Amino acid sequence: MTEAKRQTVIDPAVRDIMARQEDKVGGSKSDRAKKAKERKKAASRLPGRVNLDLPLELKKRVFDLAESERIPASQIVALLLADGLRRLDSGDLNIKEYRRPSTSPRYLYTLDLSSLENSE
């Protein structure tokens, strides 16, 4: 006599829990492919990324302008930096007017941004 194989019956609630757990751990192939694509895109942007310490009021002004113009804040900052560097190169902006002695052992000077705001 041959042995009969038992069918494994899984409770539907248990099956749902197991499926959700699999999604959390690995996700579907399409989810993994999307995540891999997003990681690759983020990695390609890394060379252009930079972290800066800005005065809060300046940061707020940039983000307010970006929101009102419906332009990414990073592009607003890039425009302002490019214009400022162009002005420096042409002599229209003199960075030495804003330099102040630094208390940091790493830098000789800091920039007094409040004098820039007051000069307008």
Phi and psi restraints in degrees (range 20) as a CNS / XPLOR table:
assign (resid 1 and name C) (resid 2 and name N)
       (resid 2 and name CA) (resid 2 and name C) 1.0 -92.4 20.0 2
assign (resid 2 and name N) (resid 2 and name CA)
       (resid 2 and name C) (resid 3 and name N) 1.0 149.8 20.0 2
assign (resid 2 and name C) (resid 3 and name N)
       (resid 3 and name CA) (resid 3 and name C) 1.0 -79.3 20.0 2
assign (resid 3 and name N) (resid 3 and name CA)
       (resid 3 and name C) (resid 4 and name N) 1.0 135.9 20.0 2
assign (resid 3 and name C) (resid 4 and name N)
       (resid 4 and name CA) (resid 4 and name C) 1.0 -82.1 20.0 2
assign (resid 4 and name N) (resid 4 and name CA)
       (resid 4 and name C) (resid 5 and name N) 1.0 136.0 20.0 2
assign (resid 4 and name C) (resid 5 and name N)
       (resid 5 and name CA) (resid 5 and name C) 1.0 -83.5 20.0 2
assign (resid 5 and name N) (resid 5 and name CA)
       (resid 5 and name C) (resid 6 and name N) 1.0 137.3 20.0 2
assign (resid 5 and name C) (resid 6 and name N)
       (resid 6 and name CA) (resid 6 and name C) 1.0 -86.1 20.0 2
assign (resid 6 and name N) (resid 6 and name CA)
       (resid 6 and name C) (resid 7 and name N) 1.0 137.2 20.0 2
assign (resid 6 and name C) (resid 7 and name N)
       (resid 7 and name CA) (resid 7 and name C) 1.0 -82.9 20.0 2
assign (resid 7 and name N) (resid 7 and name CA)
       (resid 7 and name C) (resid 8 and name N) 1.0 136.7 20.0 2
assign (resid 7 and name C) (resid 8 and name N)
       (resid 8 and name CA) (resid 8 and name C) 1.0 -86.1 20.0 2
assign (resid 8 and name N) (resid 8 and name CA)
       (resid 8 and name C) (resid 9 and name N) 1.0 122.9 20.0 2
assign (resid 8 and name C) (resid 9 and name N)
       (resid 9 and name CA) (resid 9 and name C) 1.0 -107.6 20.0 2
assign (resid 9 and name N) (resid 9 and name CA)
       (resid 9 and name C) (resid 10 and name N) 1.0 125.8 20.0 2
assign (resid 9 and name C) (resid 10 and name N)
       (resid 10 and name CA) (resid 10 and name C) 1.0 -110.8 20.0 2
assign (resid 10 and name N) (resid 10 and name CA)
       (resid 10 and name C) (resid 11 and name N) 1.0 130.3 20.0 2
assign (resid 10 and name C) (resid 11 and name N)
       (resid 11 and name CA) (resid 11 and name C) 1.0 -58.2 20.0 2
assign (resid 11 and name N) (resid 11 and name CA)
       (resid 11 and name C) (resid 12 and name N) 1.0 135.8 20.0 2
assign (resid 11 and name C) (resid 12 and name N)
       (resid 12 and name CA) (resid 12 and name C) 1.0 -55.9 20.0 2
assign (resid 12 and name N) (resid 12 and name CA)
       (resid 12 and name C) (resid 13 and name N) 1.0 -37.3 20.0 2
assign (resid 12 and name C) (resid 13 and name N)
       (resid 13 and name CA) (resid 13 and name C) 1.0 -65.7 20.0 2
assign (resid 13 and name N) (resid 13 and name CA)
       (resid 13 and name C) (resid 14 and name N) 1.0 -40.2 20.0 2
assign (resid 13 and name C) (resid 14 and name N)
       (resid 14 and name CA) (resid 14 and name C) 1.0 -66.1 20.0 2
assign (resid 14 and name N) (resid 14 and name CA)
       (resid 14 and name C) (resid 15 and name N) 1.0 -41.2 20.0 2
assign (resid 14 and name C) (resid 15 and name N)
       (resid 15 and name CA) (resid 15 and name C) 1.0 -60.3 20.0 2
assign (resid 15 and name N) (resid 15 and name CA)
       (resid 15 and name C) (resid 16 and name N) 1.0 -41.8 20.0 2
assign (resid 15 and name C) (resid 16 and name N)
       (resid 16 and name CA) (resid 16 and name C) 1.0 -63.5 20.0 2
assign (resid 16 and name N) (resid 16 and name CA)
       (resid 16 and name C) (resid 17 and name N) 1.0 -42.9 20.0 2
assign (resid 16 and name C) (resid 17 and name N)
       (resid 17 and name CA) (resid 17 and name C) 1.0 -62.6 20.0 2
assign (resid 17 and name N) (resid 17 and name CA)
       (resid 17 and name C) (resid 18 and name N) 1.0 -43.6 20.0 2
assign (resid 17 and name C) (resid 18 and name N)
       (resid 18 and name CA) (resid 18 and name C) 1.0 -63.9 20.0 2
assign (resid 18 and name N) (resid 18 and name CA)
       (resid 18 and name C) (resid 19 and name N) 1.0 -40.1 20.0 2
assign (resid 18 and name C) (resid 19 and name N)
       (resid 19 and name CA) (resid 19 and name C) 1.0 -65.2 20.0 2
assign (resid 19 and name N) (resid 19 and name CA)
       (resid 19 and name C) (resid 20 and name N) 1.0 -42.7 20.0 2
assign (resid 19 and name C) (resid 20 and name N)
       (resid 20 and name CA) (resid 20 and name C) 1.0 -63.2 20.0 2
assign (resid 20 and name N) (resid 20 and name CA)
       (resid 20 and name C) (resid 21 and name N) 1.0 -39.3 20.0 2
assign (resid 20 and name C) (resid 21 and name N)
       (resid 21 and name CA) (resid 21 and name C) 1.0 -64.9 20.0 2
assign (resid 21 and name N) (resid 21 and name CA)
       (resid 21 and name C) (resid 22 and name N) 1.0 -40.5 20.0 2
assign (resid 21 and name C) (resid 22 and name N)
       (resid 22 and name CA) (resid 22 and name C) 1.0 -63.3 20.0 2
assign (resid 22 and name N) (resid 22 and name CA)
       (resid 22 and name C) (resid 23 and name N) 1.0 -39.6 20.0 2
assign (resid 22 and name C) (resid 23 and name N)
       (resid 23 and name CA) (resid 23 and name C) 1.0 -63.6 20.0 2
assign (resid 23 and name N) (resid 23 and name CA)
       (resid 23 and name C) (resid 24 and name N) 1.0 -39.7 20.0 2
assign (resid 23 and name C) (resid 24 and name N)
       (resid 24 and name CA) (resid 24 and name C) 1.0 -65.4 20.0 2
assign (resid 24 and name N) (resid 24 and name CA)
       (resid 24 and name C) (resid 25 and name N) 1.0 -42.6 20.0 2
assign (resid 24 and name C) (resid 25 and name N)
       (resid 25 and name CA) (resid 25 and name C) 1.0 -73.5 20.0 2
assign (resid 25 and name N) (resid 25 and name CA)
       (resid 25 and name C) (resid 26 and name N) 1.0 -55.8 20.0 2
assign (resid 25 and name C) (resid 26 and name N)
       (resid 26 and name CA) (resid 26 and name C) 1.0 -117.9 20.0 2
assign (resid 26 and name N) (resid 26 and name CA)
       (resid 26 and name C) (resid 27 and name N) 1.0 -29.1 20.0 2
assign (resid 26 and name C) (resid 27 and name N)
       (resid 27 and name CA) (resid 27 and name C) 1.0 73.5 20.0 2
assign (resid 27 and name N) (resid 27 and name CA)
       (resid 27 and name C) (resid 28 and name N) 1.0 172.8 20.0 2
assign (resid 27 and name C) (resid 28 and name N)
       (resid 28 and name CA) (resid 28 and name C) 1.0 -76.0 20.0 2
assign (resid 28 and name N) (resid 28 and name CA)
       (resid 28 and name C) (resid 29 and name N) 1.0 168.8 20.0 2
assign (resid 28 and name C) (resid 29 and name N)
       (resid 29 and name CA) (resid 29 and name C) 1.0 -60.1 20.0 2
assign (resid 29 and name N) (resid 29 and name CA)
       (resid 29 and name C) (resid 30 and name N) 1.0 -41.2 20.0 2
assign (resid 29 and name C) (resid 30 and name N)
       (resid 30 and name CA) (resid 30 and name C) 1.0 -67.3 20.0 2
assign (resid 30 and name N) (resid 30 and name CA)
       (resid 30 and name C) (resid 31 and name N) 1.0 -36.1 20.0 2
assign (resid 30 and name C) (resid 31 and name N)
       (resid 31 and name CA) (resid 31 and name C) 1.0 -64.7 20.0 2
assign (resid 31 and name N) (resid 31 and name CA)
       (resid 31 and name C) (resid 32 and name N) 1.0 -44.5 20.0 2
assign (resid 31 and name C) (resid 32 and name N)
       (resid 32 and name CA) (resid 32 and name C) 1.0 -63.6 20.0 2
assign (resid 32 and name N) (resid 32 and name CA)
       (resid 32 and name C) (resid 33 and name N) 1.0 -38.9 20.0 2
assign (resid 32 and name C) (resid 33 and name N)
       (resid 33 and name CA) (resid 33 and name C) 1.0 -65.2 20.0 2
assign (resid 33 and name N) (resid 33 and name CA)
       (resid 33 and name C) (resid 34 and name N) 1.0 -41.6 20.0 2
assign (resid 33 and name C) (resid 34 and name N)
       (resid 34 and name CA) (resid 34 and name C) 1.0 -63.3 20.0 2
assign (resid 34 and name N) (resid 34 and name CA)
       (resid 34 and name C) (resid 35 and name N) 1.0 -43.7 20.0 2
assign (resid 34 and name C) (resid 35 and name N)
       (resid 35 and name CA) (resid 35 and name C) 1.0 -64.4 20.0 2
assign (resid 35 and name N) (resid 35 and name CA)
       (resid 35 and name C) (resid 36 and name N) 1.0 -40.0 20.0 2
assign (resid 35 and name C) (resid 36 and name N)
       (resid 36 and name CA) (resid 36 and name C) 1.0 -63.8 20.0 2
assign (resid 36 and name N) (resid 36 and name CA)
       (resid 36 and name C) (resid 37 and name N) 1.0 -40.7 20.0 2
assign (resid 36 and name C) (resid 37 and name N)
       (resid 37 and name CA) (resid 37 and name C) 1.0 -64.2 20.0 2
assign (resid 37 and name N) (resid 37 and name CA)
       (resid 37 and name C) (resid 38 and name N) 1.0 -42.3 20.0 2
assign (resid 37 and name C) (resid 38 and name N)
       (resid 38 and name CA) (resid 38 and name C) 1.0 -64.0 20.0 2
assign (resid 38 and name N) (resid 38 and name CA)
       (resid 38 and name C) (resid 39 and name N) 1.0 -41.5 20.0 2
assign (resid 38 and name C) (resid 39 and name N)
       (resid 39 and name CA) (resid 39 and name C) 1.0 -62.6 20.0 2
assign (resid 39 and name N) (resid 39 and name CA)
       (resid 39 and name C) (resid 40 and name N) 1.0 -41.4 20.0 2
assign (resid 39 and name C) (resid 40 and name N)
       (resid 40 and name CA) (resid 40 and name C) 1.0 -64.3 20.0 2
assign (resid 40 and name N) (resid 40 and name CA)
       (resid 40 and name C) (resid 41 and name N) 1.0 -42.1 20.0 2
assign (resid 40 and name C) (resid 41 and name N)
       (resid 41 and name CA) (resid 41 and name C) 1.0 -64.0 20.0 2
assign (resid 41 and name N) (resid 41 and name CA)
       (resid 41 and name C) (resid 42 and name N) 1.0 -43.6 20.0 2
assign (resid 41 and name C) (resid 42 and name N)
       (resid 42 and name CA) (resid 42 and name C) 1.0 -63.6 20.0 2
assign (resid 42 and name N) (resid 42 and name CA)
       (resid 42 and name C) (resid 43 and name N) 1.0 -40.4 20.0 2
assign (resid 42 and name C) (resid 43 and name N)
       (resid 43 and name CA) (resid 43 and name C) 1.0 -65.5 20.0 2
assign (resid 43 and name N) (resid 43 and name CA)
       (resid 43 and name C) (resid 44 and name N) 1.0 -34.7 20.0 2
assign (resid 43 and name C) (resid 44 and name N)
       (resid 44 and name CA) (resid 44 and name C) 1.0 -70.1 20.0 2
assign (resid 44 and name N) (resid 44 and name CA)
       (resid 44 and name C) (resid 45 and name N) 1.0 -22.1 20.0 2
assign (resid 44 and name C) (resid 45 and name N)
       (resid 45 and name CA) (resid 45 and name C) 1.0 -85.6 20.0 2
assign (resid 45 and name N) (resid 45 and name CA)
       (resid 45 and name C) (resid 46 and name N) 1.0 -14.2 20.0 2
assign (resid 45 and name C) (resid 46 and name N)
       (resid 46 and name CA) (resid 46 and name C) 1.0 -56.1 20.0 2
assign (resid 46 and name N) (resid 46 and name CA)
       (resid 46 and name C) (resid 47 and name N) 1.0 -42.6 20.0 2
assign (resid 46 and name C) (resid 47 and name N)
       (resid 47 and name CA) (resid 47 and name C) 1.0 -58.7 20.0 2
assign (resid 47 and name N) (resid 47 and name CA)
       (resid 47 and name C) (resid 48 and name N) 1.0 -27.0 20.0 2
assign (resid 47 and name C) (resid 48 and name N)
       (resid 48 and name CA) (resid 48 and name C) 1.0 -93.3 20.0 2
assign (resid 48 and name N) (resid 48 and name CA)
       (resid 48 and name C) (resid 49 and name N) 1.0 -3.4 20.0 2
assign (resid 48 and name C) (resid 49 and name N)
       (resid 49 and name CA) (resid 49 and name C) 1.0 -82.2 20.0 2
assign (resid 49 and name N) (resid 49 and name CA)
       (resid 49 and name C) (resid 50 and name N) 1.0 148.0 20.0 2
assign (resid 49 and name C) (resid 50 and name N)
       (resid 50 and name CA) (resid 50 and name C) 1.0 -151.5 20.0 2
assign (resid 50 and name N) (resid 50 and name CA)
       (resid 50 and name C) (resid 51 and name N) 1.0 145.2 20.0 2
assign (resid 50 and name C) (resid 51 and name N)
       (resid 51 and name CA) (resid 51 and name C) 1.0 -108.5 20.0 2
assign (resid 51 and name N) (resid 51 and name CA)
       (resid 51 and name C) (resid 52 and name N) 1.0 131.2 20.0 2
assign (resid 51 and name C) (resid 52 and name N)
       (resid 52 and name CA) (resid 52 and name C) 1.0 -129.1 20.0 2
assign (resid 52 and name N) (resid 52 and name CA)
       (resid 52 and name C) (resid 53 and name N) 1.0 146.0 20.0 2
assign (resid 52 and name C) (resid 53 and name N)
       (resid 53 and name CA) (resid 53 and name C) 1.0 -94.3 20.0 2
assign (resid 53 and name N) (resid 53 and name CA)
       (resid 53 and name C) (resid 54 and name N) 1.0 115.5 20.0 2
assign (resid 53 and name C) (resid 54 and name N)
       (resid 54 and name CA) (resid 54 and name C) 1.0 -121.4 20.0 2
assign (resid 54 and name N) (resid 54 and name CA)
       (resid 54 and name C) (resid 55 and name N) 1.0 149.2 20.0 2
assign (resid 54 and name C) (resid 55 and name N)
       (resid 55 and name CA) (resid 55 and name C) 1.0 -59.5 20.0 2
assign (resid 55 and name N) (resid 55 and name CA)
       (resid 55 and name C) (resid 56 and name N) 1.0 142.1 20.0 2
assign (resid 55 and name C) (resid 56 and name N)
       (resid 56 and name CA) (resid 56 and name C) 1.0 -57.8 20.0 2
assign (resid 56 and name N) (resid 56 and name CA)
       (resid 56 and name C) (resid 57 and name N) 1.0 -39.8 20.0 2
assign (resid 56 and name C) (resid 57 and name N)
       (resid 57 and name CA) (resid 57 and name C) 1.0 -63.8 20.0 2
assign (resid 57 and name N) (resid 57 and name CA)
       (resid 57 and name C) (resid 58 and name N) 1.0 -39.5 20.0 2
assign (resid 57 and name C) (resid 58 and name N)
       (resid 58 and name CA) (resid 58 and name C) 1.0 -65.5 20.0 2
assign (resid 58 and name N) (resid 58 and name CA)
       (resid 58 and name C) (resid 59 and name N) 1.0 -44.0 20.0 2
assign (resid 58 and name C) (resid 59 and name N)
       (resid 59 and name CA) (resid 59 and name C) 1.0 -60.3 20.0 2
assign (resid 59 and name N) (resid 59 and name CA)
       (resid 59 and name C) (resid 60 and name N) 1.0 -44.6 20.0 2
assign (resid 59 and name C) (resid 60 and name N)
       (resid 60 and name CA) (resid 60 and name C) 1.0 -61.3 20.0 2
assign (resid 60 and name N) (resid 60 and name CA)
       (resid 60 and name C) (resid 61 and name N) 1.0 -42.3 20.0 2
assign (resid 60 and name C) (resid 61 and name N)
       (resid 61 and name CA) (resid 61 and name C) 1.0 -63.2 20.0 2
assign (resid 61 and name N) (resid 61 and name CA)
       (resid 61 and name C) (resid 62 and name N) 1.0 -41.1 20.0 2
assign (resid 61 and name C) (resid 62 and name N)
       (resid 62 and name CA) (resid 62 and name C) 1.0 -63.4 20.0 2
assign (resid 62 and name N) (resid 62 and name CA)
       (resid 62 and name C) (resid 63 and name N) 1.0 -47.6 20.0 2
assign (resid 62 and name C) (resid 63 and name N)
       (resid 63 and name CA) (resid 63 and name C) 1.0 -68.9 20.0 2
assign (resid 63 and name N) (resid 63 and name CA)
       (resid 63 and name C) (resid 64 and name N) 1.0 -35.4 20.0 2
assign (resid 63 and name C) (resid 64 and name N)
       (resid 64 and name CA) (resid 64 and name C) 1.0 -64.2 20.0 2
assign (resid 64 and name N) (resid 64 and name CA)
       (resid 64 and name C) (resid 65 and name N) 1.0 -43.2 20.0 2
assign (resid 64 and name C) (resid 65 and name N)
       (resid 65 and name CA) (resid 65 and name C) 1.0 -64.3 20.0 2
assign (resid 65 and name N) (resid 65 and name CA)
       (resid 65 and name C) (resid 66 and name N) 1.0 -43.9 20.0 2
assign (resid 65 and name C) (resid 66 and name N)
       (resid 66 and name CA) (resid 66 and name C) 1.0 -60.0 20.0 2
assign (resid 66 and name N) (resid 66 and name CA)
       (resid 66 and name C) (resid 67 and name N) 1.0 -41.8 20.0 2
assign (resid 66 and name C) (resid 67 and name N)
       (resid 67 and name CA) (resid 67 and name C) 1.0 -67.6 20.0 2
assign (resid 67 and name N) (resid 67 and name CA)
       (resid 67 and name C) (resid 68 and name N) 1.0 -44.6 20.0 2
assign (resid 67 and name C) (resid 68 and name N)
       (resid 68 and name CA) (resid 68 and name C) 1.0 -68.0 20.0 2
assign (resid 68 and name N) (resid 68 and name CA)
       (resid 68 and name C) (resid 69 and name N) 1.0 -32.7 20.0 2
assign (resid 68 and name C) (resid 69 and name N)
       (resid 69 and name CA) (resid 69 and name C) 1.0 -89.9 20.0 2
assign (resid 69 and name N) (resid 69 and name CA)
       (resid 69 and name C) (resid 70 and name N) 1.0 -9.3 20.0 2
assign (resid 69 and name C) (resid 70 and name N)
       (resid 70 and name CA) (resid 70 and name C) 1.0 57.4 20.0 2
assign (resid 70 and name N) (resid 70 and name CA)
       (resid 70 and name C) (resid 71 and name N) 1.0 48.1 20.0 2
assign (resid 70 and name C) (resid 71 and name N)
       (resid 71 and name CA) (resid 71 and name C) 1.0 -128.0 20.0 2
assign (resid 71 and name N) (resid 71 and name CA)
       (resid 71 and name C) (resid 72 and name N) 1.0 142.4 20.0 2
assign (resid 71 and name C) (resid 72 and name N)
       (resid 72 and name CA) (resid 72 and name C) 1.0 -57.3 20.0 2
assign (resid 72 and name N) (resid 72 and name CA)
       (resid 72 and name C) (resid 73 and name N) 1.0 138.5 20.0 2
assign (resid 72 and name C) (resid 73 and name N)
       (resid 73 and name CA) (resid 73 and name C) 1.0 -57.8 20.0 2
assign (resid 73 and name N) (resid 73 and name CA)
       (resid 73 and name C) (resid 74 and name N) 1.0 -36.3 20.0 2
assign (resid 73 and name C) (resid 74 and name N)
       (resid 74 and name CA) (resid 74 and name C) 1.0 -63.4 20.0 2
assign (resid 74 and name N) (resid 74 and name CA)
       (resid 74 and name C) (resid 75 and name N) 1.0 -32.8 20.0 2
assign (resid 74 and name C) (resid 75 and name N)
       (resid 75 and name CA) (resid 75 and name C) 1.0 -74.7 20.0 2
assign (resid 75 and name N) (resid 75 and name CA)
       (resid 75 and name C) (resid 76 and name N) 1.0 -33.9 20.0 2
assign (resid 75 and name C) (resid 76 and name N)
       (resid 76 and name CA) (resid 76 and name C) 1.0 -61.5 20.0 2
assign (resid 76 and name N) (resid 76 and name CA)
       (resid 76 and name C) (resid 77 and name N) 1.0 -48.0 20.0 2
assign (resid 76 and name C) (resid 77 and name N)
       (resid 77 and name CA) (resid 77 and name C) 1.0 -62.9 20.0 2
assign (resid 77 and name N) (resid 77 and name CA)
       (resid 77 and name C) (resid 78 and name N) 1.0 -42.0 20.0 2
assign (resid 77 and name C) (resid 78 and name N)
       (resid 78 and name CA) (resid 78 and name C) 1.0 -60.8 20.0 2
assign (resid 78 and name N) (resid 78 and name CA)
       (resid 78 and name C) (resid 79 and name N) 1.0 -42.5 20.0 2
assign (resid 78 and name C) (resid 79 and name N)
       (resid 79 and name CA) (resid 79 and name C) 1.0 -61.7 20.0 2
assign (resid 79 and name N) (resid 79 and name CA)
       (resid 79 and name C) (resid 80 and name N) 1.0 -47.7 20.0 2
assign (resid 79 and name C) (resid 80 and name N)
       (resid 80 and name CA) (resid 80 and name C) 1.0 -65.8 20.0 2
assign (resid 80 and name N) (resid 80 and name CA)
       (resid 80 and name C) (resid 81 and name N) 1.0 -38.8 20.0 2
assign (resid 80 and name C) (resid 81 and name N)
       (resid 81 and name CA) (resid 81 and name C) 1.0 -64.2 20.0 2
assign (resid 81 and name N) (resid 81 and name CA)
       (resid 81 and name C) (resid 82 and name N) 1.0 -46.9 20.0 2
assign (resid 81 and name C) (resid 82 and name N)
       (resid 82 and name CA) (resid 82 and name C) 1.0 -60.6 20.0 2
assign (resid 82 and name N) (resid 82 and name CA)
       (resid 82 and name C) (resid 83 and name N) 1.0 -42.7 20.0 2
assign (resid 82 and name C) (resid 83 and name N)
       (resid 83 and name CA) (resid 83 and name C) 1.0 -66.5 20.0 2
assign (resid 83 and name N) (resid 83 and name CA)
       (resid 83 and name C) (resid 84 and name N) 1.0 -41.7 20.0 2
assign (resid 83 and name C) (resid 84 and name N)
       (resid 84 and name CA) (resid 84 and name C) 1.0 -63.3 20.0 2
assign (resid 84 and name N) (resid 84 and name CA)
       (resid 84 and name C) (resid 85 and name N) 1.0 -41.4 20.0 2
assign (resid 84 and name C) (resid 85 and name N)
       (resid 85 and name CA) (resid 85 and name C) 1.0 -66.1 20.0 2
assign (resid 85 and name N) (resid 85 and name CA)
       (resid 85 and name C) (resid 86 and name N) 1.0 -38.7 20.0 2
assign (resid 85 and name C) (resid 86 and name N)
       (resid 86 and name CA) (resid 86 and name C) 1.0 -61.8 20.0 2
assign (resid 86 and name N) (resid 86 and name CA)
       (resid 86 and name C) (resid 87 and name N) 1.0 -42.5 20.0 2
assign (resid 86 and name C) (resid 87 and name N)
       (resid 87 and name CA) (resid 87 and name C) 1.0 -66.0 20.0 2
assign (resid 87 and name N) (resid 87 and name CA)
       (resid 87 and name C) (resid 88 and name N) 1.0 -37.9 20.0 2
assign (resid 87 and name C) (resid 88 and name N)
       (resid 88 and name CA) (resid 88 and name C) 1.0 -61.8 20.0 2
assign (resid 88 and name N) (resid 88 and name CA)
       (resid 88 and name C) (resid 89 and name N) 1.0 -47.0 20.0 2
assign (resid 88 and name C) (resid 89 and name N)
       (resid 89 and name CA) (resid 89 and name C) 1.0 -62.6 20.0 2
assign (resid 89 and name N) (resid 89 and name CA)
       (resid 89 and name C) (resid 90 and name N) 1.0 -35.7 20.0 2
assign (resid 89 and name C) (resid 90 and name N)
       (resid 90 and name CA) (resid 90 and name C) 1.0 -83.3 20.0 2
assign (resid 90 and name N) (resid 90 and name CA)
       (resid 90 and name C) (resid 91 and name N) 1.0 -8.5 20.0 2
assign (resid 90 and name C) (resid 91 and name N)
       (resid 91 and name CA) (resid 91 and name C) 1.0 85.8 20.0 2
assign (resid 91 and name N) (resid 91 and name CA)
       (resid 91 and name C) (resid 92 and name N) 1.0 3.0 20.0 2
assign (resid 91 and name C) (resid 92 and name N)
       (resid 92 and name CA) (resid 92 and name C) 1.0 -73.1 20.0 2
assign (resid 92 and name N) (resid 92 and name CA)
       (resid 92 and name C) (resid 93 and name N) 1.0 -22.6 20.0 2
assign (resid 92 and name C) (resid 93 and name N)
       (resid 93 and name CA) (resid 93 and name C) 1.0 -125.4 20.0 2
assign (resid 93 and name N) (resid 93 and name CA)
       (resid 93 and name C) (resid 94 and name N) 1.0 127.1 20.0 2
assign (resid 93 and name C) (resid 94 and name N)
       (resid 94 and name CA) (resid 94 and name C) 1.0 -111.4 20.0 2
assign (resid 94 and name N) (resid 94 and name CA)
       (resid 94 and name C) (resid 95 and name N) 1.0 107.5 20.0 2
assign (resid 94 and name C) (resid 95 and name N)
       (resid 95 and name CA) (resid 95 and name C) 1.0 -65.4 20.0 2
assign (resid 95 and name N) (resid 95 and name CA)
       (resid 95 and name C) (resid 96 and name N) 1.0 -26.6 20.0 2
assign (resid 95 and name C) (resid 96 and name N)
       (resid 96 and name CA) (resid 96 and name C) 1.0 -65.0 20.0 2
assign (resid 96 and name N) (resid 96 and name CA)
       (resid 96 and name C) (resid 97 and name N) 1.0 -24.8 20.0 2
assign (resid 96 and name C) (resid 97 and name N)
       (resid 97 and name CA) (resid 97 and name C) 1.0 -66.7 20.0 2
assign (resid 97 and name N) (resid 97 and name CA)
       (resid 97 and name C) (resid 98 and name N) 1.0 -20.6 20.0 2
assign (resid 97 and name C) (resid 98 and name N)
       (resid 98 and name CA) (resid 98 and name C) 1.0 -108.4 20.0 2
assign (resid 98 and name N) (resid 98 and name CA)
       (resid 98 and name C) (resid 99 and name N) 1.0 -2.9 20.0 2
assign (resid 98 and name C) (resid 99 and name N)
       (resid 99 and name CA) (resid 99 and name C) 1.0 -74.2 20.0 2
assign (resid 99 and name N) (resid 99 and name CA)
       (resid 99 and name C) (resid 100 and name N) 1.0 140.3 20.0 2
assign (resid 99 and name C) (resid 100 and name N)
       (resid 100 and name CA) (resid 100 and name C) 1.0 -133.8 20.0 2
assign (resid 100 and name N) (resid 100 and name CA)
       (resid 100 and name C) (resid 101 and name N) 1.0 148.4 20.0 2
assign (resid 100 and name C) (resid 101 and name N)
       (resid 101 and name CA) (resid 101 and name C) 1.0 -58.4 20.0 2
assign (resid 101 and name N) (resid 101 and name CA)
       (resid 101 and name C) (resid 102 and name N) 1.0 141.4 20.0 2
assign (resid 101 and name C) (resid 102 and name N)
       (resid 102 and name CA) (resid 102 and name C) 1.0 -98.5 20.0 2
assign (resid 102 and name N) (resid 102 and name CA)
       (resid 102 and name C) (resid 103 and name N) 1.0 148.4 20.0 2
assign (resid 102 and name C) (resid 103 and name N)
       (resid 103 and name CA) (resid 103 and name C) 1.0 -92.1 20.0 2
assign (resid 103 and name N) (resid 103 and name CA)
       (resid 103 and name C) (resid 104 and name N) 1.0 -4.0 20.0 2
assign (resid 103 and name C) (resid 104 and name N)
       (resid 104 and name CA) (resid 104 and name C) 1.0 -79.1 20.0 2
assign (resid 104 and name N) (resid 104 and name CA)
       (resid 104 and name C) (resid 105 and name N) 1.0 138.8 20.0 2
assign (resid 104 and name C) (resid 105 and name N)
       (resid 105 and name CA) (resid 105 and name C) 1.0 -70.6 20.0 2
assign (resid 105 and name N) (resid 105 and name CA)
       (resid 105 and name C) (resid 106 and name N) 1.0 -15.6 20.0 2
assign (resid 105 and name C) (resid 106 and name N)
       (resid 106 and name CA) (resid 106 and name C) 1.0 -85.1 20.0 2
assign (resid 106 and name N) (resid 106 and name CA)
       (resid 106 and name C) (resid 107 and name N) 1.0 -32.2 20.0 2
assign (resid 106 and name C) (resid 107 and name N)
       (resid 107 and name CA) (resid 107 and name C) 1.0 -122.3 20.0 2
assign (resid 107 and name N) (resid 107 and name CA)
       (resid 107 and name C) (resid 108 and name N) 1.0 145.8 20.0 2
assign (resid 107 and name C) (resid 108 and name N)
       (resid 108 and name CA) (resid 108 and name C) 1.0 -81.0 20.0 2
assign (resid 108 and name N) (resid 108 and name CA)
       (resid 108 and name C) (resid 109 and name N) 1.0 -31.6 20.0 2
assign (resid 108 and name C) (resid 109 and name N)
       (resid 109 and name CA) (resid 109 and name C) 1.0 -134.3 20.0 2
assign (resid 109 and name N) (resid 109 and name CA)
       (resid 109 and name C) (resid 110 and name N) 1.0 159.1 20.0 2
assign (resid 109 and name C) (resid 110 and name N)
       (resid 110 and name CA) (resid 110 and name C) 1.0 -124.7 20.0 2
assign (resid 110 and name N) (resid 110 and name CA)
       (resid 110 and name C) (resid 111 and name N) 1.0 169.8 20.0 2
assign (resid 110 and name C) (resid 111 and name N)
       (resid 111 and name CA) (resid 111 and name C) 1.0 -108.8 20.0 2
assign (resid 111 and name N) (resid 111 and name CA)
       (resid 111 and name C) (resid 112 and name N) 1.0 133.9 20.0 2
assign (resid 111 and name C) (resid 112 and name N)
       (resid 112 and name CA) (resid 112 and name C) 1.0 -88.9 20.0 2
assign (resid 112 and name N) (resid 112 and name CA)
       (resid 112 and name C) (resid 113 and name N) 1.0 93.1 20.0 2
assign (resid 112 and name C) (resid 113 and name N)
       (resid 113 and name CA) (resid 113 and name C) 1.0 -71.0 20.0 2
assign (resid 113 and name N) (resid 113 and name CA)
       (resid 113 and name C) (resid 114 and name N) 1.0 -25.1 20.0 2
assign (resid 113 and name C) (resid 114 and name N)
       (resid 114 and name CA) (resid 114 and name C) 1.0 -65.7 20.0 2
assign (resid 114 and name N) (resid 114 and name CA)
       (resid 114 and name C) (resid 115 and name N) 1.0 -31.8 20.0 2
assign (resid 114 and name C) (resid 115 and name N)
       (resid 115 and name CA) (resid 115 and name C) 1.0 -70.6 20.0 2
assign (resid 115 and name N) (resid 115 and name CA)
       (resid 115 and name C) (resid 116 and name N) 1.0 -26.7 20.0 2
assign (resid 115 and name C) (resid 116 and name N)
       (resid 116 and name CA) (resid 116 and name C) 1.0 -67.7 20.0 2
assign (resid 116 and name N) (resid 116 and name CA)
       (resid 116 and name C) (resid 117 and name N) 1.0 -43.7 20.0 2
assign (resid 116 and name C) (resid 117 and name N)
       (resid 117 and name CA) (resid 117 and name C) 1.0 -66.8 20.0 2
assign (resid 117 and name N) (resid 117 and name CA)
       (resid 117 and name C) (resid 118 and name N) 1.0 -33.8 20.0 2
assign (resid 117 and name C) (resid 118 and name N)
       (resid 118 and name CA) (resid 118 and name C) 1.0 -79.1 20.0 2
assign (resid 118 and name N) (resid 118 and name CA)
       (resid 118 and name C) (resid 119 and name N) 1.0 -16.5 20.0 2
assign (resid 118 and name C) (resid 119 and name N)
       (resid 119 and name CA) (resid 119 and name C) 1.0 -81.1 20.0 2
assign (resid 119 and name N) (resid 119 and name CA)
       (resid 119 and name C) (resid 120 and name N) 1.0 -10.5 20.0 2
